[in-house]
Amino acid sequence: MEHAHAHSSTATVKDPVCGMDVDPSATKHQHTLGDDDYYFCSKGCLEKFKADPDKYTKAAKSPGGCCHHDHG
């Protein structure tokens, strides 16, 4: 079997800018911030993230996936 890009079992991650599913092993649009790696569907989303990372990292860690119960 010669399948150069057969990654059907690869887990995807969400692009923090647009919410699209992204295969980290297939995209060339990646950025490391602190200890976290972020993956993007396009250069446009990567550039938006780099311009204002707090906007997107705070959104990713807001209620829903948060472990805190004192949201106001």
C-alpha positions in Angstrom: 0.0 0.0 0.0 1.4 3.3 -1.0 -0.8 6.0 0.4 1.3 9.1 0.9 -1.4 11.0 2.8 -3.7 8.4 4.2 -4.4 9.9 7.6 -8.0 9.0 8.0 -7.5 8.0 11.7 -5.6 11.2 12.6 -7.4 13.3 15.2 -8.3 16.8 14.1 -8.2 20.0 16.1 -10.2 23.1 15.9 -8.8 26.2 14.2 -9.1 28.8 17.0 -10.1 31.5 14.6 -12.8 30.0 12.4 -13.6 26.7 14.2 -12.8 24.5 11.2 -11.4 21.0 11.8 -7.7 20.9 11.0 -5.4 17.9 10.6 -2.2 19.0 12.5 -0.1 16.6 10.5 -1.4 18.0 7.2 -1.5 21.7 7.7 1.5 24.0 7.2 -0.1 26.8 9.2 1.0 26.3 12.9 1.9 28.7 15.7 3.3 28.0 19.1 2.4 30.3 22.0 3.9 29.5 25.3 3.5 25.7 25.8 0.5 25.4 23.4 0.5 24.6 19.7 -2.2 26.0 17.5 -3.1 24.8 14.0 -4.9 26.7 11.3 -6.8 26.0 8.1 -5.2 28.9 6.2 -2.6 31.6 6.3 -5.4 34.1 6.8 -6.5 32.5 10.0 -2.9 32.2 11.2 -2.3 35.9 10.6 -5.5 36.9 12.4 -4.4 34.8 15.4 -0.9 36.2 15.4 -2.3 39.8 15.3 -4.5 39.2 18.5 -3.8 35.8 20.1 -5.6 36.8 23.4 -8.8 37.2 21.5 -8.7 33.6 20.3 -7.1 31.9 23.3 -9.5 33.4 25.8 -12.4 32.4 23.5 -11.0 28.8 23.5 -10.9 28.7 27.3 -14.2 30.4 28.0 -17.3 28.7 29.5 -18.1 25.4 28.1 -14.6 23.8 28.4 -13.8 25.6 31.6 -13.5 24.0 35.1 -14.4 27.2 37.0 -17.9 27.7 38.3 -17.9 31.4 39.2 -18.7 33.0 35.9 -20.5 35.9 37.3 
